[in-house]
Amino acid sequence: MLRLILALLPLLAAGCTAVHDPFLETGAIRPDAPSIATEVSPEFAAAYLPSISGRIESVRQTARDGFFEQAIVYSNATASAGENVLTVRVGTPSEGAVFLRAPTRRAVMAEMRQALPGVAMTISSAAGENVHGVYGYATGPLGTSGSCLYAWQFAKRVSPLKETALGRLETGAYSAQVRLRFCHPTMPEDRIAALMGGMRLKPVTRDTFAMLQYAGGSGYARSAGPVLARSEPVVLTEDSVEPRRTPKRRVVVEEKRAEEPAVIRNAVRVPLPGETVGKTAVVSETKKTPAKSALVPLPETASN
């Protein structure tokens, strides 16, 4: 018995000192890497601004089941650095507290300093309102006549409303965090805030995430204009000239032969009128004697 205990002691010690290796277990490692943003067509944009803001230049997005984030970029006609971008993040409260309430003033100030460095922004004391609820905004002067806008909004529900409980379960309860950074060279501060007032979010359902994930895999490329090559003179050398092939040489020879007059060998000479060939005189066609013909009586003349 003592020998058996002594034999088992090394095995028990090895089992106690063994380190748990997660690489040996399936599914023990959870991927911890940032999502890859892809560029998609503007038709997949989850939101849009009024037409006065211009057209959408590009849409960069990250999408997975139950969550997506889009950066909807508009053209920037100012000399200031940075993009005119409408950022939309959609998800459920299970994704974090960001989808439960509006951002704090401190968080907004930090975002604004990063988005608009060097611009003296002033937060408006009166909140704006659009079809998705109230929103906050700040404006600041840009140059002599332009201005910049930074707006933020928490949309508690962006899913379409359903009357039945089953319908609400199918659509899901998704919230949205929206940010807008926009600068214009001539639009004053009292008008630029209207861009956020006309902002519209598209309805989001469970099928939206699958559609956006497919759009993210397809990608988007802008159509490029025609490429025009510059014409340059071509210099030919003796080495660059290719010899003529046999078919081309045949065609040239046949054309030359067609231009030359045909030569008939051993032909019989035809005498001209008035010439004598041997002992036979050739009479001109104009002096030929007509052959005798029978006299045909007229109707008044009796035949002999």
C-alpha positions in Angstrom: 0.0 0.0 0.0 2.8 2.3 0.9 4.5 1.6 -2.4 1.3 2.5 -4.3 1.0 5.8 -2.5 4.6 6.7 -3.3 4.0 5.8 -7.0 1.0 8.1 -7.2 2.6 11.1 -5.5 4.4 12.4 -8.7 1.3 12.1 -10.7 -0.7 14.1 -8.2 2.0 16.8 -8.0 2.0 17.1 -11.8 -1.8 17.5 -11.9 -1.7 20.3 -9.3 1.0 22.3 -11.0 -0.5 22.0 -14.5 -1.3 25.4 -16.1 -4.6 25.8 -17.9 -3.9 26.3 -21.6 -6.8 27.9 -23.4 -5.3 27.1 -26.8 -6.1 23.5 -26.2 -9.8 24.1 -25.9 -12.1 24.8 -28.8 -13.8 28.2 -28.6 -11.8 29.3 -25.5 -10.2 32.3 -27.4 -12.5 35.1 -28.3 -11.3 37.3 -31.2 -10.3 40.7 -29.9 -9.5 42.8 -33.0 -11.0 46.0 -34.4 -13.6 45.6 -37.1 -12.6 46.4 -40.6 -14.4 49.4 -42.2 -15.4 49.1 -45.8 -16.7 51.6 -48.3 -20.1 51.0 -49.8 -22.4 52.8 -52.3 -24.2 56.0 -51.1 -27.5 54.2 -51.6 -26.7 52.1 -48.4 -26.4 55.3 -46.2 -28.5 54.9 -43.0 -29.1 58.7 -42.9 -29.0 61.8 -45.1 -29.0 65.6 -44.8 -31.0 68.1 -46.8 -30.1 68.8 -50.4 -28.4 72.1 -49.4 -25.6 70.1 -47.9 -24.6 68.7 -51.3 -24.3 65.1 -52.4 -22.8 62.1 -50.5 -19.2 61.5 -51.4 -18.7 58.2 -49.7 -20.0 55.9 -47.0 -17.6 54.0 -44.7 -19.1 51.4 -42.5 -18.6 48.6 -40.0 -21.5 46.1 -39.7 -22.2 42.9 -37.8 -25.3 41.3 -36.4 -27.1 43.8 -34.2 -24.7 46.7 -34.7 -23.4 49.0 -37.4 -21.6 52.3 -37.6 -21.4 54.5 -40.7 -19.4 57.6 -41.6 -21.4 59.4 -44.3 -19.0 61.9 -45.9 -20.1 65.0 -47.7 -18.0 67.4 -49.8 -16.0 70.0 -47.9 -15.7 73.3 -49.9 -13.8 75.1 -47.2 -10.0 75.3 -46.7 -10.2 73.9 -43.2 -8.9 70.4 -42.6 -11.3 67.6 -41.8 -14.3 65.9 -43.4 -18.0 67.0 -43.4 -19.3 63.8 -42.0 -22.5 62.5 -40.5 -21.8 59.6 -38.2 -24.5 57.1 -37.3 -24.2 54.2 -34.8 -27.1 51.8 -34.4 -27.5 49.0 -31.9 -29.4 47.7 -28.9 -28.8 48.4 -25.2 -26.9 45.1 -25.0 -24.1 46.7 -27.0 -23.5 49.2 -24.1 -24.8 52.2 -22.2 -24.2 54.4 -25.3 -27.5 53.1 -26.7 -29.4 54.0 -23.5 -29.0 57.7 -23.1 -27.7 60.9 -24.7 -24.0 61.9 -24.3 -22.8 64.1 -21.5 -21.7 67.6 -21.9 -18.1 66.6 -21.1 -18.1 63.9 -23.8 -19.5 66.3 -26.4 -16.8 68.9 -25.6 -14.1 66.3 -26.0 -15.6 65.1 -29.4 -16.0 68.7 -30.6 -12.4 69.7 -29.8 -11.1 66.7 -31.8 -13.5 67.3 -34.7 -13.0 71.1 -35.0 -9.6 72.1 -33.7 -9.0 75.8 -33.7 -12.7 76.8 -34.2 -14.4 78.8 -31.4 -17.5 76.8 -30.9 -20.5 77.9 -28.8 -23.1 75.5 -27.5 -26.6 76.7 -28.1 -28.8 77.0 -25.0 -31.9 76.1 -27.0 -32.1 72.5 -28.2 -33.2 71.8 -31.8 -35.8 69.3 -32.9 -36.4 67.1 -35.9 -38.6 64.1 -36.7 -36.4 61.9 -34.4 -36.6 64.1 -31.3 -34.5 66.8 -29.8 -30.8 67.4 -30.5 -28.1 69.6 -29.2 -25.7 71.7 -31.4 -22.9 74.2 -31.3 -21.8 76.7 -34.0 -18.7 78.8 -34.6 -17.5 81.3 -37.2 -15.3 80.3 -40.0 -13.5 83.0 -42.0 -15.4 86.2 -42.9 -18.8 84.7 -43.9 -18.7 80.9 -43.2 -19.4 78.8 -40.1 -19.1 75.3 -38.6 -21.7 73.1 -37.0 -21.3 70.2 -34.5 -24.6 68.5 -33.6 -25.4 65.4 -31.5 -28.6 63.4 -31.0 -29.8 60.2 -29.3 -32.7 58.6 -31.2 -34.2 56.1 -28.7 -36.0 54.1 -31.4 -35.2 53.9 -35.1 -37.2 50.7 -35.8 -40.6 51.0 -37.5 -43.5 51.0 -35.1 -45.6 47.8 -35.1 -49.1 47.5 -33.5 -48.7 43.9 -32.3 -46.1 42.5 -29.9 -45.0 39.9 -32.5 -44.4 42.7 -35.0 -42.3 44.6 -32.5 -40.3 41.5 -31.8 -39.6 41.0 -35.5 -38.4 44.5 -36.1 -36.4 44.8 -32.9 -35.8 47.8 -30.7 -32.7 49.6 -32.0 -31.4 53.0 -30.9 -29.0 55.4 -32.7 -26.3 57.8 -31.7 -25.8 60.5 -34.3 -23.0 63.1 -34.7 -22.7 65.8 -37.4 -19.6 67.8 -38.2 -20.1 70.3 -41.1 -18.4 73.5 -42.2 -19.5 75.8 -45.0 -17.6 78.8 -46.6 -20.6 81.1 -46.9 -23.5 79.8 -44.7 -23.9 81.8 -41.5 -24.3 80.4 -38.0 -28.0 81.0 -37.8 -28.7 78.9 -40.9 -26.2 76.1 -40.6 -28.1 74.5 -37.7 -31.0 73.8 -40.0 -28.9 70.9 -41.5 -29.4 68.9 -38.4 -33.1 69.8 -38.4 -33.5 68.2 -41.8 -31.5 65.1 -41.0 -33.4 61.8 -41.6 -32.6 58.3 -40.4 -33.8 55.3 -42.4 -35.9 52.7 -40.5 -33.8 49.8 -39.2 -35.0 46.2 -38.9 -33.3 42.9 -38.4 -32.9 42.5 -42.1 -31.0 45.8 -42.3 -27.9 44.3 -40.7 -27.8 41.4 -43.1 -28.1 43.8 -46.0 -25.3 46.0 -44.8 -23.0 43.1 -44.1 -23.5 42.0 -47.7 -22.9 45.6 -48.9 -19.7 45.7 -46.9 -18.5 42.6 -48.6 -19.3 43.9 -52.1 -17.4 47.2 -51.6 -17.8 50.3 -53.8 -15.6 51.8 -56.5 -16.1 55.1 -58.2 -16.2 55.1 -61.9 -13.1 56.7 -63.4 -13.1 58.8 -66.5 -11.7 57.8 -69.8 -7.9 57.7 -70.0 -6.5 59.6 -73.0 -3.1 58.6 -74.2 -0.8 61.4 -75.6 0.1 60.8 -79.2 3.8 60.9 -80.0 5.7 60.5 -83.3 7.0 57.0 -84.0 10.6 56.7 -85.2 11.3 53.6 -87.3 14.7 52.1 -87.7 16.0 49.3 -89.8 15.7 46.9 -86.9 12.1 47.9 -86.1 10.8 47.5 -89.7 9.3 44.1 -90.1 9.9 42.3 -93.4 7.0 41.9 -95.7 5.3 38.6 -95.5 4.6 36.4 -98.6 0.9 37.2 -99.0 1.6 41.0 -99.1 4.4 40.4 -101.7 2.1 38.4 -104.0 -0.5 41.2 -103.9 2.0 43.8 -105.0 3.4 41.7 -107.8 -0.1 41.0 -109.1 -1.0 44.7 -109.1 2.1 45.5 -111.0 1.4 42.9 -113.6 -2.1 44.2 -114.1 -0.8 47.6 -114.9 1.6 46.3 -117.7 0.1 45.8 -121.3 -0.5 42.2 -122.2 2.0 40.7 -124.7 0.6 38.1 -127.2 3.3 35.8 -128.7 3.0 34.1 -132.2 -0.1 36.1 -133.1 -1.4 36.1 -136.7 -1.0 39.6 -138.3 -4.3 41.0 -139.6 -3.7 43.1 -142.8 -5.2 46.6 -142.9 -7.6 47.6 -145.8 -5.8 48.2 -149.1 -2.8 46.1 -148.2 -1.8 43.0 -150.2 -0.9 39.8 -148.4 1.0 37.5 -150.8 -1.0 37.5 -154.1 -4.4 38.2 -152.6 -5.7 41.8 -152.6 -7.7 42.9 -149.7 -10.6 45.1 -150.6 -11.9 47.7 -148.3 -15.3 47.1 -146.8 -16.5 50.4 -148.3 -15.8 49.1 -151.9 -17.4 45.6 -151.5 -19.7 44.7 -154.4 -23.1 43.7 -153.2 -24.3 40.2 -154.3 -27.0 39.8 -156.9 -30.5 39.8 -155.5 -33.7 38.8 -157.1 -36.0 41.6 -158.3 -39.1 41.8 -156.2 -42.0 43.2 -158.4 -44.1 46.0 -156.9 -47.8 45.5 -156.6 -48.5 47.5 -159.8 -45.9 45.6 -161.9 -46.6 42.2 -163.4 -43.8 39.7 -163.1 -42.3 38.3 -166.4 
